[in-house]
Amino acid sequence: MRADGQPRVRLYGITNCDQVRAARAWLTQHDCGIEFIDLKKTGLDAATLDRWLTHLPWDALLNRRGMTWRQLDPGLRAQINDQLSASELMLAHPLLVKRPVLEVGEKMSVGFSDSLYRSLFPKAAK
């Protein structure tokens, strides 16, 4: 919780991702004070990933469409079939996390869409 009583808003991603840029622009336009965490610079810690996995399914967090996934050994990709294996892989390769991940207090979301963000920030979207 922030000092003004509003839930803490954290956005995780990388600066050169189009979806992250769109999310940051939306949040800025709607005056939602955010803390941006660049996964490329800071990496991903187990506590953060565990927090996400209590709210989101592992297969929603794992980006199987990105360059990082495609560059992995096919044998390693084939071994990713449950939360534990996906979690270990995302900790080793934080850029495998689908972006952006948004934390609004205890609410979590993955990806960006105007309608999703309006549902998470009903007062800001008016």
Secondary structure, 3 states (H helix, E strand, C coil): CCCCCCCCEEEEECCCCHHHHHHHHHHHHCCCCCEEEEHHHHCCCHHHHHHHHCCCCHHHHECCCCHHHHHCCHHHHHCCCCHHHHHHHHHHCHHHECCCEEEECCEEEECCCHHHHHHHCCCCCC
